[in-house]
Amino acid sequence: MMIRFLVILVLAGLLFTACSKNHGFPSTPQITLESVNPLELGSGETLQIVLNFKDAEGDIQDSVFVREDVGYNYYDIFYPMPGDIPKQRNLQGQIILTLPYGSGAGGFAVAAPQRPNLPDTAIFYIYIKDLQGHISDTVKTPPVIVQP
């Protein structure tokens, strides 16, 4: 009788554990850098950064943080998550950031060089925040040349 009870208890525990797994999806959002184009940006062009994401709760709809670091200065902005991302468990997909050169709509764009007639080399650091306040790791882009 006791052995039967223990077997049932162990099986119930295994069943509960198997049903509650997130199958490799973390509770804290996880992002990786997919692509950055172009790597040299001139006036009138737009920088596109593509991120892959995974999240167990699927609640990444809060915000994106971007820091543009040009070595002698940096520019920070939080802005709403782009696109219409559904809230569903074990969510994965892509986030596409489009950052126009100069002053852009929404108050953020790739900053023009501050030194006369000299290009800047910018590196972008990006993380996302979910609705529960969890913050992903930060990804770093390769250098992007920003022409005056």
N, C-alpha and C positions, 0 to 999 in steps of 0.2 A: 504494500500500500504506500509506504513512504517513498520507495524507489519510483513508483508510478507518478507520484506527486512531483518528485524532483525532475523526472523526465519531462513532464508537462510544463513545469516552470522554466526549464532550460529551453525547450522548444518555443515557448511564448516569448522568452527574452530574445532568442535568435530572430524570430519573426518580427518583433518590434524593432530590433536593430536594423534588420534588412530593409524594412519599410521606411525607416527614418533617415537613411543615408542620402547624402546630397550627390553621390556619384561623382566626386571630384570637383564639385562646385563649392567655392568658399563662401562663408557668410560675409566676409569683408570683400568688397569688389576687387577683382583682379583684372588688370589691363596690361596689354602688350602693344608695342608699336608695330603696325603693319607696314605703313609707308609714309613718306614725306615727299611732296612734289610741288614745285620744282626745288632744286637745291641751290639755285641762284635766282633771285627774285628782283624784278625791276618795276618801275612805276607802271601802274595800271594792271599788274598781275595779282593773282591770288594764290596764297599758300594753302595747300590741302594736306591735312594730317589725318591719317586713318588709324584708329585704335581698335583692337579686338578686346572684348570684355567677357567676363563670366561672373555670375553672382547667384548664390543659392536662393535668396529671397526674391530676386528680380526687382529690387526696389532702388535702382540706380538713377531714378528720375530727378534727383536733387540738382547737382551742379558739377561743372567742370572748372578746374583751376589751371590757368596757363601762366607761366612766367617766361617772358622773353628776356634772355640775358645776352647783352652785347659786350660784356667784359667791363666796361667803364660805367655801365648803368643797367638797370633792369626795369621791366614793366610787368605788373601783376594785374590779373583780372579774374574774378569769379563770374561765370555767367551760366544761365539755365542750360540744362542738358538739351542739346539739339535733337530735333526729330520727335517722333511720336513713338516712344519706347513703351511697349506694354508691360504691365506688372504681372509677372508669372514666375513660378518656381523654376530653378535651374535654368536661368536665362543666359543666353550667350548671343553675341552678335557684334556689330561694328558701330563705332561712333565716328562720324566724319566731321572734322572741324574745318571750316573754310575761313581763312583769315586774309582779308584784302590788304594790300599795301597802303600805307598811309592811314588817314582817319576813315574808319569804316562805320557802317550801320551797327548799332548795338554797342557802340563805345569801345570796341576793341579791334585792333588791326595790327599788322606787322609795322612796327615803328620805323620811320624813315631815319637814315643815318643822321647823327647830330654833328658830325665833323664835315666841314665843307668839302665837297668833291671827292670824298673818300668812302668806299663801301664799308659796311659793318659785317661782322660775322656774328650771327645770332644763333643761340642754342635755346630750344624751347623745352621746358620742364612741365609735365602735365600729370595731374591726378584727378580722380573723380571722388565725389562724396555721395553716399546713398541716403535714403530718407531716414534711416536710423542713426545717421551721423558717422557711419564707418567710412574710413578714408583708404583708398587703394594705395598701393605702392606708387612711386613716381617714376614715369618713363622720361627718357631724355632723347631728343632728336639728334641726328647728326647735324653738324654745322650747316647753316643756311646763309649764303652770301646775299646781303641786302644792298643793292646798288643805289647810289644817290639819285 
